[in-house]
Amino acid sequence: MIRNEHLDLAVAQGILTAEQAERLRGLAREDVAGEIEADARHDLDVINPDDERFRLIGGFNDVFVTIGIGLLVSGLFPLSRAFNFEPGFAVFCVAAAWGLSELFARKMRLALPSIALALMLALGAAFGGAELGHLISPGLAPVASALAVVLGAVLHERRFGVPVNWAIGAVGLSFALVYIASLMVDHAWYLLFAVLGLAIFAVALRIDATDVTRETRRSDIAFWLHLVAAPMIVHGTIPLLVGAPEGMDGARAVAVLGIYVLLGLVAIVIDRRALLVSGLLYAGVALGYLFSEKVETGMGSSLTLLALAVIILGLSAGWRTIRRALIPLLPLGALKHSIPPAH
């Protein structure tokens, strides 16, 4: 095995340049890191063979760097306002996010700081796009801001390969489409959010189907897309079907719980929990209404929270058992090969 001293000797004898030696050291470090990550994923597969997971924190240094990024953004914004130069915040934000991504995302590959920097760049792009759009026409500012976020996410993803950029781009594009459509059609927010959420959900499922064992970066991309699609589907579909939570009655409460059960079945089948989390608000409102009809108001709130806790903890504890029992009973056909195995 080639060691550091061998590389130093090769540089001293002119076999390699110092730059080539350093590149070889970097390649070796990346290879070791990849082996460690693969071993960790293998260990997780042995313990939890079909649990939903994604990379977030590799160590406390991730948290430490992310705190620094947050402080940087917090300092840049008031500084730009103090000099009465708000566009400067966008420029500094994008430049700083890109430069720091070269170190923390591309070279060091820190997961949490990479996510924070992608969000930082999106924030700067949103401010910059809004300023540019306002110069052209005030009405274009929201659309220009959203499209700038999409452009920033695409460029950041192509350079640094941070999975959360897919979700950021999806949010930006959805906002632009919803805003444009709202100018032409009034009161179409719920339907638009539902349709766009289902479109993002379909893309996430398609990506999941290419990595059913969830061992590659594609699984992280799908996770973030599911996280974006779920609230759009839930908060767009349920008000369309049963009305706003403020007008809850007994029939609507039962209907909401029925929809939540259906969402839960879908979540279990595809092995993604985002739909269940997004539907908790409506499930809580429905349970709260039903409890309030049977018990005192004060107890109703407590019973609602306890019921939601039982649902979440029960599903968490029995997730794999439920999937093993449920999936063989469903007529999935060819779709069975596009979801994580239940065994």
C-alpha positions as CSV (number, residue, x, y, z in Angstrom):
1,M,0.0,0.0,0.0
2,I,1.3,3.4,-0.9
3,R,1.9,5.6,2.1
4,N,2.5,9.4,2.5
5,E,6.3,8.8,2.8
6,H,6.3,7.1,-0.6
7,L,4.5,10.0,-2.2
8,D,7.0,12.4,-0.5
9,L,9.9,10.3,-1.9
10,A,8.3,10.3,-5.4
11,V,8.1,14.1,-5.3
12,A,11.7,14.4,-4.1
13,Q,12.9,12.2,-7.0
14,G,10.9,14.1,-9.6
15,I,8.5,11.1,-10.3
16,L,5.5,13.2,-9.2
17,T,4.9,16.9,-8.8
18,A,3.8,18.2,-5.4
19,E,0.3,18.9,-6.9
20,Q,0.0,15.4,-8.2
21,A,1.0,13.9,-4.9
22,E,-1.6,16.0,-3.1
23,R,-4.3,15.0,-5.6
24,L,-3.4,11.3,-4.9
25,R,-3.7,11.9,-1.1
26,G,-7.1,13.6,-1.7
27,L,-8.2,10.6,-3.8
28,A,-7.2,8.2,-1.1
29,R,-9.0,10.2,1.6
30,E,-12.2,10.2,-0.5
31,D,-11.9,6.5,-1.1
32,V,-11.6,5.8,2.6
33,A,-14.5,8.1,3.3
34,G,-16.6,6.2,0.7
35,E,-15.7,2.9,2.3
36,I,-16.7,4.1,5.7
37,E,-20.0,5.4,4.5
38,A,-20.7,2.2,2.6
39,D,-19.9,0.2,5.7
40,A,-22.2,2.4,7.8
41,R,-25.0,2.0,5.3
42,H,-24.5,-1.7,5.3
43,D,-24.7,-1.8,9.1
44,L,-27.9,0.2,8.9
45,D,-29.3,-2.2,6.3
46,V,-28.6,-5.1,8.7
47,I,-30.3,-3.4,11.6
48,N,-33.1,-1.6,9.8
49,P,-33.3,-3.1,6.3
50,D,-36.0,-0.8,5.0
51,D,-35.9,2.3,7.2
52,E,-36.1,5.7,5.5
53,R,-32.8,7.5,6.0
54,F,-30.7,10.3,4.5
55,R,-27.4,12.0,5.2
56,L,-27.7,15.0,7.5
57,I,-24.9,15.1,10.2
58,G,-21.6,13.3,9.9
59,G,-20.2,14.8,13.2
60,F,-20.5,17.8,15.4
61,N,-18.3,19.7,13.1
62,D,-21.3,19.8,10.7
63,V,-23.3,21.6,13.4
64,F,-20.3,23.9,14.2
65,V,-19.9,25.0,10.6
66,T,-23.7,25.4,10.1
67,I,-23.8,27.7,13.1
68,G,-21.1,29.8,11.5
69,I,-23.1,29.9,8.2
70,G,-26.2,31.1,10.1
71,L,-24.2,33.8,11.9
72,L,-22.8,34.9,8.5
73,V,-26.2,35.4,7.0
74,S,-27.5,37.1,10.1
75,G,-24.6,39.5,9.9
76,L,-24.8,40.2,6.2
77,F,-28.5,41.3,6.1
78,P,-28.4,44.1,8.7
79,L,-25.0,45.2,7.4
80,S,-26.5,45.7,3.9
81,R,-29.4,47.6,5.4
82,A,-27.1,49.8,7.4
83,F,-25.3,50.9,4.3
84,N,-28.7,51.3,2.5
85,F,-27.7,48.8,-0.1
86,E,-30.1,45.8,0.0
87,P,-28.9,44.4,-3.4
88,G,-25.5,44.0,-1.8
89,F,-27.0,41.3,0.5
90,A,-28.0,39.2,-2.5
91,V,-24.5,39.6,-4.1
92,F,-22.6,38.9,-0.9
93,C,-25.0,36.0,0.0
94,V,-24.6,34.2,-3.3
95,A,-20.9,34.8,-3.5
96,A,-20.2,33.7,0.0
97,A,-22.5,30.6,-0.3
98,W,-20.7,29.6,-3.6
99,G,-17.2,30.1,-2.2
100,L,-17.9,28.3,1.0
101,S,-19.5,25.5,-0.9
102,E,-16.2,24.9,-2.7
103,L,-14.7,24.1,0.7
104,F,-17.4,22.5,2.7
105,A,-19.6,20.9,0.0
106,R,-17.2,20.0,-2.7
107,K,-13.9,19.3,-0.8
108,M,-14.9,18.3,2.7
109,R,-18.4,17.0,1.8
110,L,-20.1,18.0,5.0
111,A,-23.8,17.2,4.7
112,L,-25.5,19.7,7.0
113,P,-23.3,22.7,6.0
114,S,-23.9,21.8,2.3
115,I,-27.7,22.0,2.9
116,A,-27.3,25.3,4.8
117,L,-25.2,26.7,2.0
118,A,-27.7,25.7,-0.7
119,L,-30.4,27.4,1.3
120,M,-28.2,30.5,1.7
121,L,-27.5,30.7,-2.0
122,A,-31.3,30.3,-2.6
123,L,-32.0,33.1,-0.2
124,G,-29.5,35.4,-2.0
125,A,-30.9,34.4,-5.4
126,A,-34.4,35.2,-4.2
127,F,-33.4,38.7,-3.0
128,G,-31.4,39.3,-6.2
129,G,-34.2,38.1,-8.5
130,A,-36.7,40.3,-6.7
131,E,-34.5,43.4,-7.0
132,L,-33.9,42.7,-10.7
133,G,-37.6,42.0,-11.4
134,H,-38.7,45.2,-9.6
135,L,-36.4,47.2,-11.8
136,I,-38.1,45.9,-14.9
137,S,-41.7,45.9,-13.5
138,P,-42.9,45.7,-9.9
139,G,-45.3,43.0,-10.8
140,L,-42.5,40.8,-12.1
141,A,-40.6,40.8,-8.8
142,P,-42.2,37.6,-7.3
143,V,-41.8,35.6,-10.5
144,A,-38.2,36.8,-11.1
145,S,-37.4,35.9,-7.5
146,A,-38.7,32.4,-7.8
147,L,-37.0,31.8,-11.2
148,A,-33.7,33.1,-9.7
149,V,-34.0,30.5,-7.0
150,V,-34.6,27.8,-9.6
151,L,-31.5,28.9,-11.5
152,G,-29.4,29.1,-8.4
153,A,-30.5,25.6,-7.3
154,V,-29.7,24.1,-10.8
155,L,-26.2,25.7,-10.9
156,H,-25.4,24.7,-7.3
157,E,-26.6,21.2,-7.9
158,R,-24.5,20.8,-11.1
159,R,-21.4,22.0,-9.4
160,F,-21.7,20.6,-5.9
161,G,-24.3,17.8,-6.1
162,V,-26.2,18.7,-3.0
163,P,-29.5,16.7,-3.1
164,V,-31.6,19.4,-1.3
165,N,-31.2,21.6,-4.4
166,W,-33.8,19.5,-6.2
167,A,-36.4,20.4,-3.5
168,I,-35.3,24.1,-3.6
169,G,-35.7,24.2,-7.3
170,A,-39.1,22.5,-7.1
171,V,-40.3,25.0,-4.5
172,G,-39.1,27.9,-6.7
173,L,-40.7,26.6,-9.8
174,S,-44.0,25.8,-8.1
175,F,-44.2,29.3,-6.6
176,A,-43.6,30.9,-10.0
177,L,-46.3,28.8,-11.6
178,V,-48.8,29.4,-8.8
179,Y,-48.2,33.2,-8.9
180,I,-48.5,33.3,-12.7
181,A,-51.7,31.2,-12.6
182,S,-53.2,33.3,-9.8
183,L,-52.9,36.4,-12.0
184,M,-55.2,34.7,-14.6
185,V,-57.5,32.6,-12.3
186,D,-58.8,33.6,-8.9
187,H,-59.2,31.3,-6.0
188,A,-57.2,28.4,-7.6
189,W,-54.6,28.1,-4.9
190,Y,-55.6,24.7,-3.4
191,L,-56.0,23.0,-6.8
192,L,-52.7,24.4,-8.1
193,F,-50.8,23.3,-5.0
194,A,-52.4,19.8,-5.2
195,V,-51.5,19.4,-8.9
196,L,-48.0,20.6,-8.5
197,G,-47.5,18.5,-5.3
198,L,-48.7,15.4,-7.2
199,A,-46.3,16.2,-10.0
200,I,-43.3,16.5,-7.6
201,F,-44.5,13.4,-5.8
202,A,-44.5,11.5,-9.2
203,V,-40.9,12.7,-9.9
204,A,-39.8,11.5,-6.4
205,L,-41.4,8.1,-6.9
206,R,-39.6,7.8,-10.3
207,I,-36.3,8.6,-8.6
208,D,-37.0,6.1,-5.8
209,A,-37.8,3.4,-8.3
210,T,-34.2,3.7,-9.6
211,D,-32.8,3.0,-6.1
212,V,-35.2,0.7,-4.2
213,T,-32.5,-0.3,-1.7
214,R,-31.7,3.4,-1.0
215,E,-28.0,3.1,-1.2
216,T,-27.1,6.0,-3.5
217,R,-27.5,9.8,-3.6
218,R,-30.7,9.4,-5.6
219,S,-32.4,8.3,-2.4
220,D,-31.5,11.6,-0.7
221,I,-32.9,13.5,-3.7
222,A,-36.1,11.6,-3.5
223,F,-36.4,12.2,0.2
224,W,-36.2,16.0,-0.2
225,L,-38.7,15.9,-3.0
226,H,-41.1,13.9,-0.9
227,L,-40.7,16.4,1.9
228,V,-41.7,19.2,-0.5
229,A,-44.5,17.3,-2.2
230,A,-46.3,16.0,0.9
231,P,-47.5,19.3,2.4
232,M,-48.5,20.6,-1.0
233,I,-50.6,17.5,-1.6
234,V,-52.1,17.4,1.9
235,H,-52.8,21.1,2.2
236,G,-54.1,21.4,-1.3
237,T,-56.2,18.2,-1.5
238,I,-58.0,18.1,1.9
239,P,-59.5,21.6,1.8
240,L,-60.7,20.8,-1.8
241,L,-62.4,17.6,-0.7
242,V,-63.7,18.4,2.8
243,G,-63.3,22.2,3.2
244,A,-61.2,24.3,5.5
245,P,-60.4,23.1,9.1
246,E,-62.3,26.1,10.5
247,G,-65.7,24.7,9.3
248,M,-65.2,21.2,10.8
249,D,-68.2,19.1,11.7
250,G,-68.7,15.4,12.5
251,A,-68.9,14.2,8.9
252,R,-65.9,16.3,7.8
253,A,-63.9,15.0,10.8
254,V,-64.6,11.4,9.8
255,A,-63.7,12.2,6.2
256,V,-60.4,13.8,7.2
257,L,-59.5,10.8,9.2
258,G,-60.4,8.5,6.3
259,I,-58.1,10.6,4.0
260,Y,-55.3,10.4,6.6
261,V,-55.6,6.7,6.8
262,L,-55.4,6.5,3.0
263,L,-52.3,8.8,3.1
264,G,-50.8,6.5,5.7
265,L,-51.3,3.4,3.5
266,V,-49.5,5.2,0.6
267,A,-46.7,6.3,3.0
268,I,-46.3,2.7,4.2
269,V,-46.2,1.2,0.7
270,I,-43.6,3.7,-0.6
271,D,-41.7,3.7,2.7
272,R,-41.8,7.5,3.0
273,R,-43.2,9.2,6.1
274,A,-43.5,12.7,4.8
275,L,-47.2,12.3,4.0
276,L,-48.1,11.2,7.5
277,V,-46.2,14.2,9.0
278,S,-47.9,16.7,6.7
279,G,-51.3,15.3,7.5
280,L,-50.9,15.5,11.3
281,L,-52.5,19.0,11.5
282,Y,-55.7,17.9,9.8
283,A,-55.8,14.7,11.7
284,G,-55.3,16.6,15.0
285,V,-58.1,19.1,14.1
286,A,-60.5,16.2,13.2
287,L,-59.6,14.2,16.4
288,G,-59.9,17.3,18.5
289,Y,-63.4,18.0,17.1
290,L,-64.6,14.4,17.8
291,F,-63.1,14.4,21.3
292,S,-64.7,17.8,22.1
293,E,-68.1,16.4,21.3
294,K,-67.7,13.6,23.8
295,V,-65.6,15.1,26.7
296,E,-64.9,18.4,28.3
297,T,-62.9,21.0,26.2
298,G,-59.8,20.8,28.4
299,M,-59.6,17.0,28.2
300,G,-60.2,17.0,24.5
301,S,-56.9,18.8,23.7
302,S,-55.0,16.4,25.9
303,L,-56.7,13.4,24.4
304,T,-56.0,14.7,20.9
305,L,-52.2,15.0,21.6
306,L,-52.1,11.6,23.2
307,A,-53.9,10.0,20.3
308,L,-51.5,11.6,17.8
309,A,-48.5,10.5,20.0
310,V,-49.9,6.9,20.0
311,I,-50.3,7.0,16.2
312,I,-46.8,8.2,15.6
313,L,-45.0,6.0,18.1
314,G,-47.1,3.0,17.1
315,L,-46.2,3.4,13.4
316,S,-42.6,4.0,14.2
317,A,-42.3,0.8,16.3
318,G,-44.3,-1.4,13.9
319,W,-43.4,0.2,10.6
320,R,-41.5,-2.8,9.1
321,T,-44.0,-5.3,10.6
322,I,-46.9,-3.4,9.0
323,R,-45.1,-3.2,5.6
324,R,-44.4,-7.0,5.7
325,A,-48.0,-7.7,6.4
326,L,-49.6,-5.1,4.1
327,I,-47.6,-5.2,0.9
328,P,-48.3,-8.9,0.0
329,L,-52.0,-8.2,0.3
330,L,-52.1,-5.2,-2.2
331,P,-52.5,-5.7,-6.0
332,L,-49.4,-3.7,-6.8
333,G,-48.4,-5.8,-9.9
334,A,-45.3,-4.4,-11.6
335,L,-45.2,-1.5,-9.1
336,K,-44.0,-3.9,-6.4
337,H,-40.5,-3.8,-8.1
338,S,-40.4,0.0,-7.8
339,I,-40.8,0.2,-4.0
340,P,-38.4,-0.9,-1.2
341,P,-38.7,-4.6,-0.3
342,A,-40.7,-5.4,2.8
343,H,-38.7,-8.4,3.9
